[in-house]
Amino acid sequence: MIGLLALVVFLYAFSAARNNKRPLSNPNVSFSGDDNLFITDQTVSKLLIQNQGAVKNLSKETLDLNTLETALNSNPMIKSAQVYVTVNGTLSAEIKQKRPVARVSTDVSYYIDDDGHDMPLSTSYTARVPMVTGYVEKNNLETVFKMAQKIEMDAFLRQHVVEIHQNVDQNIALKLRQCNFSVYVGRLKALDKKINNLKAFYKKSLKEHTLNNYSKINLQFDNQVVCTKI
């Protein structure tokens, strides 16, 4: 029994040692979430190789997975990354990309992601999200982010809003697709009520074929929509 136990321990140790020394294969990269790739698997593989040398020729025991995950998570396109090695020696990385909800177009251009942070534009893919214009600062995106979130969650707004304009005082105006007027929202207080008023106005004006008769729609007043005619 003692001899059998010693043999099992020896075989386990020998197998583990050989497994750790087995050379790794090229990285296998997979993405979760949306199919829109703001960062490609080639870019992720390059990041892995740059931070751990020639991955293919490394053994498992020399690989620092925490270092690789930190390197990937520092990329501005990546929301989270998980790096691991499979039993057959394949280095794998599961990537969750950041998801933009709006695109700032002022003196600089960048996305606002679904956490309310700035995100660089991608050379691989362009997201179809509302444009943000006017006075916008990277360190103060709260107001436009809240408006962008509302647009994303509302089917009517998602279909019609193409631009969010923020003034210096952080009042908000919207531009709708195929409409000449601007929609003045003002502060985002009572936003749901304002949007419901806009929907009612739009539905009525569309039915009466009067949408092109206005230059400005003001939602700031309770229970009414104030329209400025052309």
ABEGO torsion letter per residue (X at the ends): XAAAAAAAAAAAAAAAAAAAABBBBBBBBBBBEBABBABBAAAAAAAAAAAAEBAAABBAAABBAAAAAAAAAABAABABBBBBBBAAGBBBBBBBBBBBABBBBBABBBBBBAAGBBBBBBAABBBBBBBBBEBBBAABAAAAAAAAAAAAABAAAAAABABBBBBAAGBBBBBBBGBABBBBAEBABGAAAAAAAAAAAAAAAAAAGAAAABABBBAABBGBBBBBBX
